[in-house]
Structures are given as structure tokens and as C-alpha cells.
């Protein structure tokens, strides 16, 4: 069922193509797996899951970092009809317990570094813990020809505004995402990919699945470090995914350029124009690609390499958007206000959650300009209502972030007896030793914002609180 007319219609059928390929599928330090070896390792994992008492038809919750074991689990679990559901190792036992109970799984899989946390979760939920370590390969034949409606994996949302929620990825929709994402990033057989996003995140597992599905080798990066990035470069990485804060760090360390890098994808946040200019200067022959999407559906829009060349040449207004709808995706803004801002909704064959009419309601606020570019304005729940006037944090942040002495900024609403809410800005100075003057910042913001949108309260911070995916935790602010 996974193939139609010879073309793979499921993710597992795409992975089955590695049976006939001897080139590397995984390069982890001195450990290199060919395609057949990767499938033998995955088959061994399927045998191990049998012995661990994980029944087919149920997700496999796992505390694992990006690495050989995680890749084998992803393929072995899908190939034995129990989709992998990786969880964030940095979540608290309470948060993890809520995820486990939502999946209804009797066993929690964990790598050794996360075994203690897993035991705490087990004590709360009554599940058992199975520690994965050194699983031998197997000659078992994995079932890599599933029904397109089977679940390939489960990825949880990042939980920036509440408890993480499971998003089941169907085999056919994950395959559609693989084809779309690979086309946007010009990735295919023989390429080498790394992602600095954690494995449980759509930027991690979701993009590693793209590489795996199109026949590109994977260089695992368990967590982002400058040294890890340089090591990935030594292993021949051609395609990579970072978030803008990581790009800033690598620029500061003089470590962004890799000898074989051809495509650098980024997401999770917009890139500051000054960062883009510096990155473009350091990477003159590298294509920069920004994608916007969610766990429930990604990508939805894209700023491609040509857009970034225009922005680097001076058309920085492009960076105020997240690009145009990607091929196959319909975008609309529902219930727009006078400024055209409303909820962003999308429809497409690779989206994993939608209403009865096929529309994904993103919960993001945004507007579409006459050129079809999508400009985000924050989240529905983040919108600030000051004295009856709507204030969208993303708009205010974009203005303040353009100040040369501001590295980054986050805006939230705080209770106020007179106005209901007022706007508060948390600012990270570009130079901590010389923070910007607040009166100067107010005047700078007021030049482009209505008075009710200008922050009433300001606070300087050394950095913004973020989750493991790099997203700002507004609830903490």
C-alpha cells in the first residue's frame, strides 16, 4: 500500500529505498551506517521493542537525544507498527507524566542519561521504564509498506503556552512533507544533513525524516554547541538547520562557515537584518532559506534563497515577513481587523491537523500583503488589549528590534487597573555594558507606532527565556 506506480506514497516506503544503497545513512563520529546497516539496526530495535512489552498499534514514548539510537528507534518503531513519540528530556516529571498518560503507553523508553527522569515519571504514572543501550542488529524484515493512513510517528507541540499536545504524523502526510521540504531546500541523495533542533521537536525529528526519506546522510547533533557545529562540518555537512540565535552565536565565534555547506535553513524566529548581512557576507555561496510552520503543519510559507539575496542587498522589508505560501498550500486570514490582521489558516496535503474542511487553524495572527507575503503579528492568546485597542506583540517587537542597540526583544501584556492591560517590553541590549536609553527607545518606537502600542513598561534582561526549540517563553516573562 505504500507505493503507487513505483513512487513512494508513504514515509516508510521512502526509507525502504535504503535497502539498495551502500552509501552512508548516518555518520556519528567514527560510527558510520550504510543504508542496509541502518535498516538492520532498526530491525534490531523492533526486536527489542517486542521484548520490552510495547504492543503494536500504540505509540512508543521515548526520552532520547539525536543520535544512532534515536534514528534506529524511529525506523524500527514505524516498521513494527508502533510509532515513536519522542518527548523533551528537559520537561519536568509532571509535564512528562501528562504526555505519557495522553499516549496510553505502558512503557517509557529512555537512553541511559535520562533514566533517572524516566523512573520519576514511572513512579507518577505506573508505567515501566526500558533503558535502550547497545541494541544489536537483526535480520528481521521490517514492514515498510504500510497503509498510507498508518501513523509514522508522533511529535508533541513545544508547549510554549501550556502542556505539549501530541500530533500524529500519518505515513502519507509525512511523505508529502518530505518531498516538499526537500524540494525547497534542494536536498537529495548524496547530501549530508544536520539539525541543531532537539530530536523531539518538529525541527529535529521532522527534518531528520526529510533527509532520511530522500536519501541524504544524517550527522546527528545531540545539542547545539560551537564545537559540535564545527565537527559536523568536518563530516561533510551540505545542508543544515539552525535557529537565528545559533547563527548569531556562530558569527560571534567566527564559526558559521563550513567547507561543504550549500543550504542553511532557519526557522523558529525571524532573522535580524544585521544578522542576515553578516551571514550573507560569511556565506556568499550558501543558499539561505527560512520556513514558517507548526508542529501540526510545516512548512506553510517560505522565504527562499532569492528572497534572502534581495534582503542582503538592501530590501530588508522582506525579512518582516515569513514568505509566501509553499507549493500546494492555500493560505487565508480569517476575521481580519481593520489592519487586515486575523488568524492564519492553511490547507495542504502534508498538514497533520485540520477541521472538517481541511483547514489548519494555526492560532497565529497575521496579514497577507498584496505580494502574497505573510506578516505574523503574534499569537491569538498573546494579543494585548489596552483600553479596548488591540496590540499585536510581533508588530511592536519588529519595530524595537530594528534599533541598533537592541539585540532582541519580547513584548507582553501586564495587568493595569486603568487600561486593563499595558504593553511591557523585555529588551536584551546588543552591548550589555552600554544598554540603550529608555527615553530613546520610547521615541524610536513612537516614530512608527501609535501611542497605545508603545510599551509603558521596560525591563533590560541578559537574555530571553526560551524552550529547547528556541521559542520565547512568554508565560515566563
N, C-alpha and C positions, 0 to 999 in steps of 0.2 A: 504493500500500500504506500510505501514511502517514495516510490518512483512512478513517474508517468512519462512514457515515451523516452525513457533513458535519462530524463532530467530529475534531479533530486527535488522532491517536494517536501521533505522533512529534514530537520537538522540531523537526526541520526543517520539518514541515508547519505547526507553530505560527509559525515565523519567516516562512513564505511569506505569512502574513496581512499582513505589512508592504507587500506589493505594492500594496495598495489604500488605503494610509494615507499621507496627506501630512504629518501632524504629526511632530515631531522624534523620531527614534530614538536620536540621540546628540547631546549638547551638550558640546563640548570647547572651552572658551574662546570664541573668535569663530567656531569651526568648528561648524556645525550641519548634520546629515544628516537629511533626511526618510527615511521608510521606503524608498521606491524608490531614493533615492540610496545608502542603506546597502547595499541589495542590489546595486546597480551596482558599488559599491566592493568588495564581497565577490566579485563575478564577476571583477573585475579581479585580485583576489588569486588566484583559481583559475587564471586565465591565467598569472599569474606563477609559480605553483607548477608548472604544466606546463613552463614554460621553465627552471625551476630543477632539473628532473630528479627530481622527487618522484613516484614511481609511485602510482597509485590502489591502495587496499587496504592501505596502510601508514600508520602514524601519522606526523605531522609534528612532530618535536621543535622547540621554539622558545624562545628567550630573549627575552621581550617583557614590557613593563610594561603595565598597564592603560591603554588609550588607543585612538584610532581604528584604528591598525594591528592591534592585538590583536582588536578586535571584527570587523574585516573578515576576518582570518585564521580566526577561529572559524567564521564562517558560510561563507566561501569554501572552507575545507578540508572541512567536513562536506558541503557541496553538491557537492563533486567527489570524494567517497568516499575521503578520506584524513584521518582525524580529527586535529584539533590536539591536541598533547601539550605544553602549556607547562611549562617547567622553572624552578626557582628560580634567578634570576640571582646570588643570594648564596651558592649552593653552590660548593664548590671544584671545580676541573677534574677531580679524581679522582672526586668524587661525581657530577658531571655525566656523566663518561665511563661510569660504571656504568649510569646511566639510558639513555644513548644505546645502549649495547650491548644492554640489555634490550629496547629497542624495535626493533632491527634496521633502523634508518633510515639511508640513505646520505648524507643531507643534514641539517645543523643550520641552522635559520633563526634569524637574530638581528637585532634592531634595532641601529643604529649604536653606542649606548653600551655594548653587550655584545659587540661584535665581537671585541675582543681576547681576552676569555674564551673565546669560541666557537673562535677559532683555536687556543688552547691545548688545548681539547677535541679538535679535529680532529687535532692532532698526536699525541694519545694513541690515538685510535680509528680514524683513517684515513678518517673521513667528510669531506665537503666542507662549506663554510660559504656560505650565501646570505644576504646582508645586505638586509633589507627596508627600502625607503626611497622614499617618493613614488610608490606604485603608482597608475597612472591607472585610472579606472572602465572598465567594459566592458559591452557589451550581451549578453554570453553568458547563456544560460538555465541557471541552476543547477538541479541535480536536488534539489528539496526535497520529494520524495515517496518517501522510502526505505522499504525493508523495516524493520519495527519492530526486528528483531534486529541491524541495522547499528549500528556504533559511531559515536556522535556526537562524542565527544571522549575524551581520556584524561587523568585527573588523578592525580598522584602523591601518596602519603601524605606527611606532613610530615617523616618520618624522625627523630622525636624519640628513638627508641630504636634506630636503625640506619639502613641505606640506604633512601631513599624507594622505594616499590613502586608500580608502575603499576596503576591501577584503571580499566578500560574502562567507559565510560558508554554503555549501549545507548540507541538513539533512543527506544524506548517507555518505558524506565525514567526517562530524563531528563525526558520529557514528564510522566510521573506525578509526578516531584519538583517540576516547575514548577507544576503545578496545586495540589499540596498546600501547598507553601511560600507561594505567592501567597495561598491562602485563609487561612492562619494569620496572614499579615501584611496582609490586606485590600488587596492591591495589584492594579491592573488598568490598562486603557488610560487614558492621560492623566496617570498618576502619573509621578514623576521619582525615580530611584533612584541612590544612590551607595553604594559599599562601600570601606572602608579596608583590606580584606584584599588581599594581593598576588594578581595575576592567576592565578598557577599554583596557588593554594590553592582548596579547595572553597568557602571563604568568599568568594573573589573570583570566579573564573570560574563557580562553581556558582550563585552568587546573581545575577550579571550575566545568566546564562542564564535565570533565573526572570523577571527584568524583561523581557528580550528576548522571551521566549516569551509573555508576557501582554500585550504591547503598551505597556509603560512605557518612557519615555525613560531613557537612561543618561547620567549625568555621571561621566566617568572620574576616578579619583583614583589616580595612579600610585604614590604613597606617602603615608602619613598625615603631615600637618602641621596645625597650628592654622590657618595661612593657607589651606591647601587646603580645610579644612573650611568656613571662612567663605566661600571662593569658591564652593563647592558650594551653600551656602545662597543666594548671590546668583543662582544659576541655577535656583532654584525647587525644590530637593530636597524631596520629600514623604516619602520612605522612605529609611532608611539602615541600614547595618550597621557596628557598631563592636565592639571588644573592651573589657572593663572598664577596662584600663589607659589606653586612649584616652579613655574617658569621664572618668576621674579627671583626666587632663591638661586636658581641655577645661573641666572645672569649675574647676580651679585658675586657668585663664586667663580665666574668665568668658565662654567662647565656645561653650558647648554648645547654647544655644537658637538655632534657625533659624526664620525668619519663617513658612515654609510646612510645616515638619516635622510630620508626623502620626503616623508609626510609627518607633520606634527599636528595631531588633533587635540583640541582642548574643549572643555565644557565645564559646567557647574557654576560658572560666573563669567561676566563679560571681561574682556581684556582691556586694561587701561591703555589709551593711545600711546603713552610714553613707553609702556612695556612692549607694545607692538613694534614701535620704531626700533627699539633696541634689539628685539628678537629678529626682526627682518634684516637688520644690519649684520647680526651674528650668523644668521642662517639664510644667506642670499639665494641659495638654490633649493631651499626646502619649502614645500607647499604647506601653508598654514590653513587649517580647516576647523571651524567652530560648529558644533552641533548642539541644538537645543532639543530637549525631550524630557521624559519622565520614566520612572521605572515601569509605569503602565504602558508607555509607548515612546519609543525613541529609535531614530531621530524623527522630529516633527519639522524642523527647519534647519537650514544650513547657510553659513557664510563660507563660500568656497575660496580656493586659492586666489582666483582673480579678484574677488572682493577684498582680500587682505592686501594684495598688491596695490589696489586703488587706495585703501586706507593708509598704507605705509607711505604712499606718495602724497598724502595730504587730505584725502577725503575721509577724515576721521568720523564724520557723521554716521557712516556705515556701522561703526562699532557701537552706536547707540541702539542698534537692532540686533536680533538673533538670526537674521537672514530671512530667506524666502522658504516657502513650503517645499519639502523634498519631493521628488517624483512619486506619484501615487497617493499623496496626502492632500486632502481637502482641509482648508482652514477656514474658520469663521469666528467672529466675535459676537457673543450673544449679549443682549440687553445693554448695548453701549450707552454711555452717558454723553453729555454734550461735547466732550472732547474725543469721543469715539472709543473710549476705554470700556471694555467689558470682559466677560470670561472668555478665555481662549478655548475653543473646542476643535477637535481634529478627528478625521476619519481616514482609515487606511488599512491595507491588508496585514500589516505587521503589528498592529496595536493589540494589546492583551487585555484591555478592559474597556467596555463601551456600553452605551444604553441600547435600547431595543432597535434604534435606528442606526446603530453603528458608530455613534459619536462618543469620543472620549472627552469628558468634561474635566479639564486639567486642574481647575481651581486657581490657575494663574490669571492675572489681569493683564490685558494688553490691548494694543490697537494695531490695525493694519494701515500702512501709509499707501499713497497712490501707486507706488512702485511694487507693492506686494510685500514689503519688508515688515516683519513683525517686531513691534517695540513692546517689551514687557514693562509692567507697572507694578509688580509685586504680586502678592497672594490675596485671594478674597479675604481670608482671615486676618491679613496684615494691614488691610486698608484702615487708615486713621480717619475718624470723623470728628472734625474740630468745629464746634459750633454749627453743625449742620452741613459743613463743607467737606467734601471727600478729598483726602490727601493720599496719594499712592507713593509708598516709600521709595520705589525704584526710581521714580522721576526725581525726587529730591536728592537721592544718593548720586545719581548721574551728574547732577549739577555740581554738588560739593566735591565729588571725586575729581572733577576737572581742575580744581585748584592745585597749583604746582607744589604746595607744601603739604598736601594730603596724600597719604599712601592708599588708604581705603576708609570707607565709612559705612555705617549701618544706621538706619533710621527706624524708630519705633514710636508708637503712641503711648503716652503715660497719662494716668487719670488726672483730671483737673476739675475742681469744683465749678468754676465758671463756664468753661468751654466743653466739658465732658471729657475731651482728650486734647492734649497738645503734643506737638512734634518734638521729639528728642533725638539728637544726633550723637552717635558714638564715633569719634574720629581717631584714626591711627595716623600720627604725623609721619611724613616722609623722613624727617630727621628728628628723632626723639629729643635731641638736645636743643632743638630750636622749633618748638611747636608753633603752629600758626596762631596769630592773634584772633580772638573770638569776634571782636568787632569787625575785623577784616573779613572773616568768614561769613558773618551775617550780611555784610554789604555785598559780598561776592554772590551769595545765594539770592539775595533780594533783587539783584540785577536781572535775573532770569526766572524768578518765581514770584507768584502772588504772595502778598504778605502773610496770609494764613498758612502757607506751605513752608515758610521759613522756620527752622527749628527755634523753639522758645528756650529749650534747654540743650546744653552741650556738655560732653564729657570726653576727655582725652584718655585713650587706652593704649597699652603697648601692642595689643593685637585683639582681633575679634574672636569670640568663641566659635569654634567650628566642629562639626562632626567628622567622622573618619572619611567622609566623601568630600570634605572641603566646603560644605554648605554652612552658612552663618546660622547659628542657633539663636534666633530672635527671642525665643521664650526665655533663654538665659539672660539676655540683655534686659 
